[in-house]
Amino acid sequence: MTLTDARPARSRRSGISAAAPARPSAHAGSSGRGFTVASTVVLVVFAIIWLIPSMFALKTSLTDNGVAALGAQEILSSWSPTLDSYLGLMRQGDIWNWYLASGVTSVVTAVLTLLFASMAAFALSRMEFRGRAVIYLAIIIGLMIPSQVLIVPIFEQLRIAQLLNTYWAVILPQVPSVIAVFIFKQFFDGIPRELEEAARVDGASSWRIYWSVVMPLSRPVTAAVAILTFVWTWNNLLLPLFVMSNPSLMTIPVGLATVQGSFGLRYADIQAGAILAALPLVVLYMFFQRQIVEGVTGSGLKG
C-alpha cells in the first residue's frame, strides 16, 4: 500500500471536490451576521433621525397657534390636538388651486421630459453621427451647472415669448432635463444590439426601433424618471416664484410662501400647509416605491 492509499478516505478528495469551494467557517458566518446587525442598527438610527422632524411638524400642525408660538417645549407638552390649522387653510387659503396648478405642471412636465429625454438618449446611444461625443460631453457638463444661475435668462426668454403667468412658464424650462438624458442613455447602452439588428432586418426604421423595441424594454427606468421628475417639479419653488404672480396659478411651494408671509408666526398653520403639500408625494412614493428603486438603483444608473 502506497503512502497515498494509506491516507484516510475522508481526507482524500476527488478533482471535482477539490475544486469545490470550502465550506464557510463559523467565523465567517458570525462576521456576516455581525455586519447585518450593524447595518440594521445604522438604518434604524438614520430612520429615526429622519422621522423626528416629520413627527414634530405633524405635532405642531395639530397644536393651537397660540401654544405653538411659545416654542418647542410648549408644543411637545401640549396634548390637546386640533384640526383648526387644516380647516383654516382649506377655508381661507387657495390650496385647491395650488393643488391643481402643481398637478398640471408636474404631470405635463414629466410626460414631455420622458418623451424628449428618451429620444435624445436614443440618438446618443444607438445612432452614429458627427459630433455625438461633443454633444454628450456638453450634456455631462450641464450636470455641473446650478439651475439657479439660469433663472434670469429663462425669465427674459419667457417675458419675450409672453408666457409669464401661464402654466407653460413653469413647464417648458423644466422639460430639458440633463439628468434624465444621462439616465436613459446609461440604460439604453445596456440593451443588446442584437435586438436592434433583428428589427432592422425586418425593415424597422429608427423611430420604429425606438418606440416598439427600446421603450418597451425600458419600463423600469421610464417609471423612475417619471416619478423623480414629477417630485422635482412639484417641489420646485424658485422658478414658479419668479414667473407666477397670479394667485390662482400658484403652485404648492409658492402658495405656502404666501401663507407664511400673511400668517406671520402662526407656526401651526405653516406646518399644516407643509404637510398638505407633502401628502401627495408620500402617497405617490408608497404606491411606486418598487418602481423607483428598480429603475434607479437596479438599471437606470448602471455603467
C-alpha positions in Angstrom: 0.0 0.0 0.0 1.4 3.4 -1.0 1.5 6.5 1.1 -1.3 8.0 -0.9 -3.5 4.9 -0.3 -2.7 4.9 3.4 -4.4 8.3 3.9 -7.8 8.1 5.5 -10.6 8.0 3.0 -12.3 11.1 4.4 -9.1 13.1 3.7 -8.9 12.2 0.0 -10.9 14.5 -2.3 -11.5 13.9 -6.0 -10.7 16.6 -8.6 -14.2 17.9 -8.5 -14.5 18.0 -4.7 -11.0 19.6 -4.5 -12.1 22.4 -6.9 -15.3 23.0 -4.9 -15.3 26.0 -2.6 -14.6 25.1 1.0 -17.5 25.3 3.5 -17.6 28.8 5.1 -16.2 28.7 8.6 -18.1 29.6 11.7 -16.1 32.8 12.0 -17.2 34.0 8.5 -20.8 33.3 9.4 -20.6 35.2 12.7 -18.9 38.0 10.8 -21.7 38.2 8.3 -24.4 38.2 11.0 -22.5 40.9 12.8 -22.4 43.1 9.7 -26.1 42.5 9.2 -26.9 43.6 12.7 -24.7 46.6 12.5 -26.3 47.7 9.2 -29.8 47.3 10.6 -28.9 49.4 13.7 -27.5 52.1 11.5 -30.5 52.1 9.2 -32.9 52.3 12.2 -30.9 55.2 13.7 -31.0 57.1 10.4 -34.7 56.4 10.0 -35.4 57.8 13.5 -33.3 60.9 12.7 -35.3 61.5 9.5 -38.6 60.8 11.3 -38.1 63.2 14.2 -38.6 66.4 12.2 -41.6 65.0 10.4 -43.2 63.9 13.6 -42.5 67.3 15.2 -44.1 69.1 12.2 -47.1 66.9 12.5 -47.4 67.6 16.2 -47.0 71.3 15.6 -49.8 71.3 12.9 -52.1 69.7 15.4 -51.4 72.4 18.1 -53.1 75.7 18.6 -51.3 78.6 17.0 -51.1 80.4 20.4 -49.4 77.4 22.0 -47.1 76.8 19.0 -45.8 80.4 19.2 -44.4 79.7 22.7 -41.8 77.3 21.4 -40.9 73.6 21.1 -41.3 72.8 24.8 -44.9 74.0 24.9 -45.6 72.2 21.6 -44.4 68.9 23.0 -46.1 69.3 26.3 -49.5 70.2 24.9 -51.8 67.2 24.4 -54.9 69.0 23.0 -54.8 68.2 19.3 -56.9 70.4 17.0 -57.6 70.5 13.3 -58.1 74.2 13.2 -55.0 74.9 11.1 -56.0 72.4 8.4 -59.6 73.6 8.3 -58.5 77.2 8.3 -56.2 76.6 5.3 -58.9 74.9 3.4 -61.4 77.7 4.1 -59.1 80.8 3.8 -56.3 79.7 1.5 -56.4 78.9 -2.2 -55.0 75.5 -1.6 -57.2 73.6 -4.1 -56.0 75.9 -6.9 -52.4 75.3 -5.7 -53.0 71.6 -5.9 -54.4 71.9 -9.4 -51.5 74.1 -10.6 -48.9 71.7 -9.1 -50.7 68.7 -10.5 -51.0 70.1 -14.1 -47.4 71.4 -14.3 -45.9 68.3 -12.7 -47.8 65.8 -14.9 -47.2 67.7 -18.2 -43.5 68.3 -17.3 -43.0 64.6 -16.5 -44.6 63.4 -19.8 -42.7 65.9 -22.0 -39.4 65.1 -20.2 -39.9 61.4 -20.8 -40.5 61.9 -24.5 -37.7 64.3 -25.3 -35.1 62.9 -22.9 -35.6 59.3 -24.1 -35.4 60.5 -27.8 -32.2 62.4 -27.1 -30.7 59.4 -25.2 -31.7 57.0 -28.0 -29.9 59.2 -30.6 -26.7 59.4 -28.4 -26.8 55.7 -27.6 -27.8 53.9 -30.8 -27.2 56.3 -33.7 -23.9 57.3 -35.3 -23.5 60.9 -36.3 -20.7 63.5 -36.4 -20.3 65.4 -33.1 -22.0 62.8 -30.9 -19.2 62.7 -28.4 -19.1 66.5 -28.2 -22.8 66.7 -27.6 -22.7 64.1 -24.9 -19.8 65.9 -23.2 -21.8 69.1 -23.2 -24.7 67.3 -21.6 -22.4 65.9 -18.9 -21.1 69.5 -18.3 -24.7 70.6 -17.9 -24.9 68.4 -14.8 -22.5 70.8 -13.1 -24.4 74.0 -13.8 -26.8 75.0 -11.0 -30.2 75.7 -12.3 -30.4 78.9 -10.1 -27.9 80.7 -12.3 -30.2 80.3 -15.3 -33.3 81.8 -13.7 -32.7 85.4 -15.1 -32.1 84.3 -18.8 -35.1 82.0 -18.5 -37.3 84.8 -17.2 -36.2 87.1 -20.0 -37.0 84.4 -22.6 -40.4 83.8 -21.1 -41.1 87.5 -21.0 -40.2 88.0 -24.7 -42.4 85.0 -25.6 -45.3 86.4 -23.4 -45.6 83.2 -21.4 -45.3 84.7 -17.9 -48.3 83.9 -15.6 -49.1 80.7 -17.6 -48.6 77.1 -16.9 -46.1 76.9 -19.8 -43.8 79.3 -18.0 -43.3 76.6 -15.3 -43.4 73.6 -17.7 -41.2 74.5 -20.6 -38.0 75.5 -18.7 -38.1 72.2 -16.7 -38.5 69.9 -19.7 -34.8 69.9 -20.9 -33.6 67.6 -18.1 -29.9 66.7 -18.3 -30.0 64.1 -15.6 -33.0 62.4 -17.4 -31.0 62.1 -20.7 -28.0 60.7 -18.8 -30.1 58.1 -17.0 -31.8 57.0 -20.2 -28.6 56.8 -22.1 -26.9 54.6 -19.4 -29.9 52.2 -19.6 -30.0 52.2 -23.5 -26.3 51.3 -23.6 -27.1 48.1 -21.8 -29.8 46.9 -24.2 -28.4 44.2 -26.6 -27.8 45.5 -30.1 -28.9 42.1 -31.5 -32.5 43.2 -30.9 -32.0 46.3 -32.9 -30.2 44.5 -35.7 -33.1 41.9 -35.9 -35.6 44.7 -36.1 -33.7 46.4 -38.9 -33.6 43.1 -40.8 -37.4 43.1 -40.6 -37.4 46.6 -42.1 -38.0 48.6 -39.0 -36.9 52.3 -39.1 -35.1 54.1 -36.3 -38.3 55.5 -35.0 -39.9 52.1 -35.0 -37.0 50.6 -33.1 -37.2 53.4 -30.5 -40.9 53.1 -30.0 -41.5 49.4 -30.4 -38.3 47.8 -29.2 -36.3 50.1 -26.9 -39.0 51.8 -25.0 -41.0 48.7 -24.0 -37.8 47.3 -22.5 -37.2 50.5 -20.6 -40.3 50.5 -18.4 -38.4 50.4 -15.1 -36.2 53.4 -15.9 -39.2 55.2 -17.5 -41.2 54.9 -14.3 -38.3 56.1 -12.2 -37.6 59.1 -14.3 -41.3 60.0 -14.5 -41.7 59.8 -10.7 -38.5 61.7 -10.0 -39.4 64.4 -12.5 -42.9 64.7 -11.0 -41.5 65.1 -7.5 -38.8 67.6 -8.6 -41.4 69.8 -10.4 -43.9 69.6 -7.5 -41.3 70.8 -5.0 -39.7 73.5 -7.2 -40.1 76.9 -5.6 -37.7 79.3 -7.4 -39.0 79.1 -11.0 -42.7 79.4 -10.2 -41.9 82.2 -7.7 -40.3 84.2 -10.5 -42.7 83.5 -13.3 -46.0 83.5 -11.5 -47.8 86.4 -9.9 -51.4 85.3 -10.4 -52.6 83.7 -7.1 -54.9 81.3 -8.9 -52.0 79.9 -10.8 -49.5 79.5 -7.9 -48.1 76.1 -7.2 -48.0 74.5 -3.8 -44.5 75.8 -2.8 -45.3 79.4 -3.9 -48.6 79.2 -2.1 -47.0 78.1 1.1 -44.6 81.0 0.9 -47.6 83.4 0.7 -49.2 81.7 3.6 -46.1 82.1 5.7 -45.9 85.8 4.8 -49.5 86.5 5.6 -49.8 84.4 8.7 -46.5 85.6 10.3 -45.6 83.5 13.3 -48.5 81.1 13.1 -46.4 78.1 13.0 -49.2 75.6 13.2 -50.7 76.9 10.0 -47.4 76.9 8.3 -46.7 73.3 9.3 -50.2 72.2 8.3 -49.6 73.7 4.9 -46.3 71.9 4.5 -47.9 68.5 5.4 -50.7 69.0 3.0 -48.2 69.8 0.3 -46.1 66.7 1.0 -49.0 64.4 1.4 -49.5 63.6 -2.3 -45.8 62.9 -2.7 -45.9 60.4 0.3 -48.8 58.6 -1.3 -47.1 58.6 -4.7 -43.9 57.1 -3.2 -45.9 54.4 -1.2 -47.6 53.2 -4.4 -44.5 53.4 -6.7 -41.7 52.7 -4.3 -40.7 49.5 -6.1 -40.5 51.1 -9.5 -38.3 54.0 -8.1 -35.9 51.6 -6.5 -35.7 49.2 -9.5 -35.4 52.0 -12.1 -32.7 54.0 -10.4 -30.5 51.5 -8.4 -31.2 48.4 -10.5 -31.0 49.7 -14.0 -31.1 53.4 -14.6 -27.7 54.2 -13.2 -25.7 51.2 -14.2 -22.5 51.9 -16.0 
